[in-house]
Amino acid sequence: MDGEILTVIMDRLEESVPELQWIGIDEGQLNSPERPAVAFPCCLADMAYVQCDDYKEALQRVRGQITLRVAFKRLGSTNTAAPRAVRSRSMGDYSTLQAIHKALQWWDGNGMFGKLRRLSVRPERRSDLRVFVMVYETMFAD
């Protein structure tokens, strides 16, 4: 696995999405029964090689997927009976997700890998935190 790719992606998020308070490798922090050792909102990254094909001697063409788990503390209600200011603050999570997307979509790590493209964004159903899983794909030689 190529830790350099994750490093440049995390650096890009740190530079481009200042609202993120913690960016690191996903080591299961959000699955701990105790309070996770992160600051919120946080972005936890991981990478998988989903397809590897022989390319040249001693090289493979790799299709990699970057998975980002973006977690927020619950700030208040989003229902229509809540005051507009409370709803607006609670819906701010979506602005952070959009900022992450703008930072990564079609970005190529300054030529380190093929352009990232978003595959999916889905919420995790949890009662303690709001967590979204964002998946991006890229190609590179390894």
Disulfide bonds with the S-S distance in Angstrom:
none
